[in-house]
Amino acid sequence: MDTIFPITTDALLLAAFAAQFCKARKLRVLELGCGGGIVAVELAAACPNVSVVGVEINEDAANSARELVAAQGLSERITILNADLRTLGNTLGVFDVVVANPPYFERGRGRRSNSNTIAAAKSEESATLADFCSAAAKSVRNGGAFISVMRASRLSDLFRELARAGFEPKRMQLVARDANSAPTLALTDARRGGGAGLDVLPMIFTQKEQ
């Protein structure tokens, strides 16, 4: 089926990074572009006091996310909506945290997946990075967090769009294959209306030493 989202390292890293902020706190979380629901499920499982609303534009992917949520027994704490994040505004109320895995590539850039669904998720074929940041700003409370994962090569784009949307990066962790490889991903925790000052955490290596 074209709409199946595989479990990816970046999704698991995003959930774990967000859980560091959310653990032991009662928070309302919004996931923009939740795909097959992996991040929402992992975050809710790690943080028992968190409730999550996931928004996904693809109807089949949203249905797959609902099935995963139900299979994990998390339907009381996770709600999946089939909606376009660009038209949400503040219709869902105010959230403490927004999480997202925005498109890694600008439209027409990067190698296109054979899956139309995955291609739309990985490149700006529907929503752009700016759309994600704008939607987060309209949904999160002042002082709330927007936690994302992005290609390290697009960090300048991310920081620019975060600033335009009123966010200040406060915590960042780079991800590389090993100690001899350049970082490929960046996990970022930005705060709406936050002050200057960025904590750069120790790098994550995805390949264990032999």
Order of alpha helices (4+ residues) and beta strands (2+ residues): alpha-beta-alpha-beta-alpha-beta-beta-alpha-alpha-beta-alpha-beta-beta-beta-beta
